[in-house]
Amino acid sequence: MSPRRPRTDSPRASKAQQEWNQGLTGPTPARPAIPLTATCPTADCGAPKPPPPADEHGWVFTKVAGSADPGRWWCSGSCATYGIARAELRLGEPWPST
């Protein structure tokens, strides 16, 4: 990939686009991938367990039909989204006991 170079005479770029890009043209440099390895600090988040006490707000239960992954309780919607994706990857697979 060629490096971006300053250029202000681009016939297709408007003045606003040139100001936004600070006169740079060419392909956008590649961005490194961000690994999804963060773990939730909340105890028991994602564990197959009974529902949390009624006074604990925000917990979400997920269960994907046909998945070998059991239903799980998650501390937030963002953790539940991770759990749904994980369960969808395990459709029909036996769940390893841990």
Rosetta blueprint (number, residue, H / E / L):
1 M L
2 S L
3 P L
4 R L
5 R E
6 P E
7 R L
8 T L
9 D L
10 S L
11 P L
12 R L
13 A L
14 S L
15 K H
16 A H
17 Q H
18 Q H
19 E H
20 W H
21 N L
22 Q L
23 G L
24 L E
25 T E
26 G L
27 P L
28 T L
29 P L
30 A L
31 R L
32 P L
33 A L
34 I L
35 P L
36 L L
37 T L
38 A L
39 T L
40 C L
41 P L
42 T L
43 A L
44 D L
45 C L
46 G L
47 A L
48 P L
49 K L
50 P L
51 P L
52 P L
53 P L
54 A L
55 D L
56 E L
57 H L
58 G L
59 W L
60 V E
61 F E
62 T E
63 K L
64 V L
65 A L
66 G L
67 S E
68 A L
69 D L
70 P L
71 G L
72 R E
73 W E
74 W E
75 C L
76 S L
77 G H
78 S H
79 C H
80 A H
81 T H
82 Y H
83 G H
84 I H
85 A H
86 R H
87 A H
88 E H
89 L L
90 R L
91 L E
92 G L
93 E L
94 P L
95 W L
96 P L
97 S L
98 T L
